[in-house]
Amino acid sequence: MNRRELLISTAAAAAVSLPPPAWAMGSADFPFAKKTMTVLGHKMAYVDQGDGAPVVFLHGNPTSSYLWRNILPEIAEGYRVIAPDIIGMGDSAKPAIGYTYPEHAAHLHGLLDALDLEDVTLVIHDWGSALGLDWAERNRDRVRAVAFMEAILPPGMPVPSYAAMGPFGEMFRAWRTPGIGERLILEENVFIDEVLGKLAVARPLAPEVLAAYNSHYPDAASRAPLLQWPREIPIGGEPAHSVEVVERYSAWFLDSDLPKLMIHAEPGALIPPEAAAWLKGRMTNLTSVNIGAGVHFLQEDNPLAVTRALSAWIDTL
């Protein structure tokens, strides 16, 4: 067994196999046209649809606003939905930058500021949670509420060590190792084909869905953000800028009076059951919804349950 096969089999063994939830899985079609705006000299693409108070959906790695395709339509019936493509991802430009967290934040926060949003409800996932909570902490008077799922939050983040990540530690160590990460993510495309497509979902993605995600990253060069994101995760104190950001917004968010919605699943990944229990006991003004079976990409595992939980909660704000 080569190193790539070992990493994949290790992650697969760590993900508890649960029966698929009995929900309609939605469509592979993306129902909205995108607008564009130039931020720091680079085109950023985003959905902007509907009227009313703004609800901003932020994706993470290795996805795009396509992740929210089955959730946006219902929310757009009563609200203004905005779903950006992070710089270098989706239909946004892919400039020759380092794709570090500060570069991503400068572009996304610049877009949100240019849209001049007020009374914002954030719906955040994966690295979109860090970017969103960072912006929220810096713009507290502009944020109405936050819904999060599989977010970069305590008790799991920052990560003290690779050992603390269990069987996933070696996978992340490989991705962060020069040369090995480039081969696995840039050349072999494991982050989309294996992680997103198979390991971090309750069932393998349909071929047409996986093809839609891959359409934004057709070659090794286009996958540069997908490689850098794992290298930005705060593990063992590095990188220092990620540690500072996560610790700063977490200290504010846990005790903030903002209405919060946590959508979680089993076994989960960033928010497994034990982390969900910790957050329910620690977080102020939190509503919690368990949607059943799901791993990391809950929007793919059970979009109908996510939509129902989100819609019901937003209508109470």
C-alpha positions in Angstrom: 0.0 0.0 0.0 1.5 3.4 -1.0 1.3 6.5 1.1 -1.8 7.9 -0.7 -3.7 4.6 -0.2 -2.7 4.5 3.4 -3.9 8.0 4.1 -7.2 7.4 2.4 -7.8 4.1 4.2 -6.9 5.6 7.5 -9.5 8.4 7.1 -12.1 6.0 5.8 -11.7 3.8 8.9 -12.1 6.9 11.1 -15.4 7.9 9.6 -18.2 5.9 11.2 -20.4 4.4 8.5 -24.1 5.3 9.2 -27.2 4.5 7.1 -28.0 7.4 4.7 -30.8 9.7 6.0 -34.2 9.2 4.4 -34.3 12.7 2.8 -34.5 13.9 -0.7 -30.9 14.8 -1.7 -31.7 17.7 -3.9 -30.5 18.6 -7.3 -27.1 18.9 -8.9 -28.2 22.1 -10.7 -27.2 25.5 -9.6 -30.3 27.7 -9.8 -28.8 31.2 -9.7 -26.7 33.5 -11.9 -23.7 35.2 -10.3 -22.7 38.8 -10.1 -19.1 39.9 -10.0 -17.2 42.7 -8.1 -13.5 43.6 -8.3 -11.8 43.4 -4.9 -8.1 44.3 -4.6 -7.8 44.1 -8.3 -9.4 40.6 -8.6 -12.8 39.5 -9.8 -15.0 37.9 -7.1 -18.2 36.1 -8.0 -21.2 35.9 -5.8 -24.9 35.1 -5.7 -27.1 38.0 -4.7 -30.8 37.1 -5.0 -34.1 38.0 -3.2 -35.2 40.9 -1.0 -35.2 41.6 2.7 -32.7 41.2 5.5 -29.4 39.8 4.1 -28.4 36.2 4.8 -24.8 35.6 3.8 -23.6 32.0 3.1 -19.9 31.3 3.3 -18.3 28.1 2.0 -15.0 26.5 2.8 -12.5 24.1 1.3 -12.6 22.7 -1.4 -16.0 23.9 -2.4 -17.7 27.1 -3.7 -21.2 28.7 -3.5 -22.3 25.6 -5.3 -22.3 23.9 -1.9 -25.4 25.9 -0.9 -27.4 25.3 -4.2 -30.2 23.2 -2.5 -30.5 25.6 0.5 -30.5 29.0 -1.1 -33.8 28.8 -3.0 -36.1 28.4 0.0 -34.3 31.1 2.0 -34.4 33.5 -1.0 -38.2 33.4 -0.9 -38.1 35.7 2.2 -34.6 37.1 2.4 -31.8 38.5 0.4 -29.3 35.6 0.0 -25.7 36.4 -0.8 -23.2 33.5 -1.4 -19.7 34.5 -2.5 -17.1 32.3 -4.1 -13.9 32.8 -2.0 -11.0 34.2 -4.0 -9.3 31.4 -6.0 -12.4 29.2 -5.7 -15.6 28.7 -7.7 -16.0 31.4 -10.3 -13.9 33.9 -8.6 -10.5 34.8 -10.1 -7.5 32.6 -9.4 -4.6 35.1 -9.1 -1.0 34.2 -8.4 -1.2 34.9 -4.6 -0.3 32.7 -1.7 -3.8 32.0 -0.6 -2.9 32.4 3.1 -5.7 33.2 5.5 -4.9 37.0 5.6 -5.1 37.1 1.8 -8.5 35.3 1.8 -9.8 37.5 4.5 -8.8 40.7 2.8 -10.7 39.7 -0.4 -13.8 38.3 1.3 -14.1 41.0 3.9 -13.5 43.6 1.2 -16.4 42.2 -0.8 -18.7 42.2 2.3 -17.7 45.7 3.1 -18.3 46.9 -0.5 -21.8 45.4 -0.4 -22.4 47.7 2.6 -24.5 45.1 4.5 -26.3 45.7 7.7 -28.4 43.4 9.9 -26.6 40.4 8.5 -27.4 36.8 9.3 -24.3 34.6 8.6 -24.6 31.0 7.6 -21.1 29.5 7.8 -19.2 26.3 7.2 -15.6 25.1 7.4 -13.1 27.9 6.5 -16.2 30.1 5.8 -16.8 29.9 9.5 -13.4 31.4 10.3 -13.7 34.1 7.7 -17.3 34.9 8.7 -16.7 35.0 12.5 -13.5 37.1 12.0 -15.6 39.6 10.0 -18.4 39.4 12.5 -16.1 40.1 15.5 -14.7 43.2 13.6 -18.2 44.4 12.6 -20.4 43.5 15.6 -22.9 46.2 15.0 -23.7 44.8 11.5 -24.4 41.2 12.5 -27.9 40.0 13.5 -27.3 36.3 14.0 -25.0 33.4 13.1 -25.8 29.8 12.0 -22.9 27.5 11.8 -22.1 23.9 10.9 -18.8 22.0 11.0 -17.1 25.2 12.1 -13.6 26.1 13.2 -14.4 26.6 16.8 -13.4 25.3 20.2 -13.1 22.7 21.7 -11.4 21.3 18.6 -9.7 24.4 17.3 -7.0 25.5 17.6 -5.6 22.0 17.5 -2.8 21.3 20.0 -1.0 18.7 17.9 -1.3 16.2 15.1 -1.8 13.5 17.7 -4.9 15.3 19.0 -6.4 14.8 15.5 -6.5 11.0 15.9 -6.3 9.1 12.7 -6.6 12.3 10.7 -3.4 13.7 12.0 -1.2 11.9 9.6 -3.3 13.0 6.7 -2.9 16.6 7.7 0.8 16.2 8.3 1.2 14.8 4.8 -0.8 17.7 3.3 1.4 20.2 5.1 4.6 18.5 4.1 6.3 20.2 1.2 6.3 18.0 -1.9 3.9 15.4 -0.5 1.0 17.8 -0.2 1.6 19.1 -3.7 1.5 15.6 -5.1 -1.6 14.6 -3.2 -3.7 17.7 -3.6 -2.4 19.5 -6.7 -1.6 16.5 -8.9 -3.8 13.7 -7.6 -6.7 15.9 -6.6 -7.4 13.9 -3.4 -9.1 16.8 -1.7 -12.0 16.8 -4.1 -12.1 13.3 -5.5 -11.5 11.4 -2.2 -12.2 13.7 0.7 -15.2 15.7 -0.6 -16.3 13.0 -3.0 -16.2 10.0 -0.6 -14.7 10.4 2.9 -16.3 13.5 4.3 -19.8 12.7 3.3 -22.4 10.2 4.4 -22.4 8.6 0.9 -20.3 9.2 -2.2 -21.3 12.2 -4.2 -23.2 11.6 -7.4 -20.9 11.8 -10.4 -22.6 15.0 -11.8 -22.2 16.7 -8.4 -18.5 15.8 -8.2 -18.0 16.9 -11.7 -19.6 20.3 -10.9 -17.1 20.8 -8.0 -14.2 19.7 -10.2 -15.2 22.0 -13.0 -13.7 24.9 -11.0 -10.3 23.2 -10.5 -9.4 21.6 -13.8 -5.6 21.4 -13.3 -2.9 21.5 -10.6 -2.4 25.2 -10.8 -6.1 25.9 -10.1 -5.9 23.8 -7.0 -3.5 26.1 -5.2 -6.1 27.3 -2.6 -7.1 23.7 -1.9 -3.5 22.9 -0.8 -3.0 26.1 1.2 -6.1 25.8 3.3 -5.0 22.7 5.2 -1.7 24.5 5.8 -3.6 27.4 7.4 -5.3 25.2 10.0 -3.9 26.1 13.5 -2.1 23.0 14.6 0.5 23.0 17.3 0.6 26.8 17.3 1.2 27.2 13.6 0.6 29.2 11.6 0.5 31.9 14.2 -1.9 34.2 12.3 -4.5 31.5 12.3 -4.1 30.8 16.0 -4.6 34.5 16.7 -7.7 34.8 14.5 -9.4 31.6 15.9 -8.7 32.5 19.5 -9.8 36.1 19.1 -13.2 35.5 17.4 -13.9 32.4 19.6 -13.4 34.4 22.8 -16.0 36.9 21.6 -18.4 34.4 19.9 -18.8 31.9 22.7 -20.1 34.6 25.1 -21.8 36.9 22.6 -25.6 37.5 23.0 -26.1 37.0 19.3 -28.7 34.4 18.4 -26.8 31.3 17.2 -27.8 28.1 15.5 -25.6 25.0 15.5 -26.5 22.4 12.9 -24.6 19.2 13.6 -24.7 15.6 12.6 -23.3 12.1 13.6 -20.5 11.2 13.4 -19.5 14.8 12.2 -15.9 15.8 11.8 -15.1 19.3 13.1 -18.1 19.1 15.5 -18.6 15.4 16.5 -21.2 14.7 19.2 -18.8 15.4 22.1 -17.9 18.8 20.7 -21.6 19.6 20.1 -22.3 18.7 23.7 -19.5 21.0 24.9 -20.7 23.9 22.7 -24.3 23.5 24.0 -23.0 23.7 27.5 -20.7 26.6 26.9 -22.2 28.9 24.3 -24.7 31.7 25.0 -28.0 32.0 23.2 -27.6 28.8 21.2 -30.2 26.8 19.4 -29.0 23.3 18.4 -30.3 21.0 15.7 -29.0 17.4 15.1 -29.9 16.4 11.6 -28.9 12.8 12.1 -26.3 11.1 9.8 -23.6 13.3 8.4 -19.9 13.8 8.3 -18.4 17.2 7.2 -20.3 18.4 4.2 -23.8 18.4 5.8 -25.2 20.4 2.8 -24.5 17.4 0.7 -25.5 14.8 3.3 -28.9 16.2 4.1 -29.7 19.5 2.4 -33.4 19.3 3.2 -32.8 18.9 6.9 -30.3 21.8 6.9 -32.8 24.0 5.0 -35.6 23.2 7.3 -33.6 23.9 10.4 -32.2 27.1 9.0 -35.5 28.4 7.7 -37.4 27.7 10.9 -34.7 29.4 13.0 -34.3 32.5 10.8 -38.0 33.1 10.9 -37.8 33.4 14.7 -35.2 36.1 14.7 
